[in-house]
Amino acid sequence: MVRFAINSYHAALYLMAETPEDPARRKGYSLIIAPVNRQLLDLLFSLVYMLDDFPFRSLSYQRAGWREVVEEYHKFKSEFSREREWKPYFASGKHVIDFYGELFGISERERRNPALIPYWKHPFELKNEKTPSRPFLRWLDRWL
């Protein structure tokens, strides 16, 4: 999250800068700033929420990510499994799913039915969770 934030900040500085002149810099590229800012807000809300109970919530975040990876894998597999050039992707994807499934304590029941693992909530849902950071997240929501 921190690496993404730092990289996004430097990219925004570059895109919005007038100096040094760079013929590759186009003013239209600055339109990316709003979606990048939204991603940064998502990360900020998630991080603040996680810090209330870091061990549990960071694992929940990772498990939700595992579910999304599995769903994407199955989506691509159902669409492209007959394509030879996709075979290495499916082999490495299966390895990643298995490795992180074990690392994140995904049960056999959850492996068979990833929908048992809840998605990670969006920032504007996190602000309503009963947690010590709730007042701050609500303030952020109003302020930003």
Secondary structure as GFF3:
##gff-version 3
##sequence-region A 1 144
A	DSSP	alpha_helix	2	16	.	.	.	ID=ss1
A	DSSP	three_ten_helix	27	32	.	.	.	ID=ss2
A	DSSP	alpha_helix	33	51	.	.	.	ID=ss3
A	DSSP	alpha_helix	54	80	.	.	.	ID=ss4
A	DSSP	three_ten_helix	84	86	.	.	.	ID=ss5
A	DSSP	alpha_helix	87	103	.	.	.	ID=ss6
A	DSSP	alpha_helix	108	112	.	.	.	ID=ss7
A	DSSP	three_ten_helix	114	116	.	.	.	ID=ss8
A	DSSP	alpha_helix	123	126	.	.	.	ID=ss9
A	DSSP	alpha_helix	134	143	.	.	.	ID=ss10
###
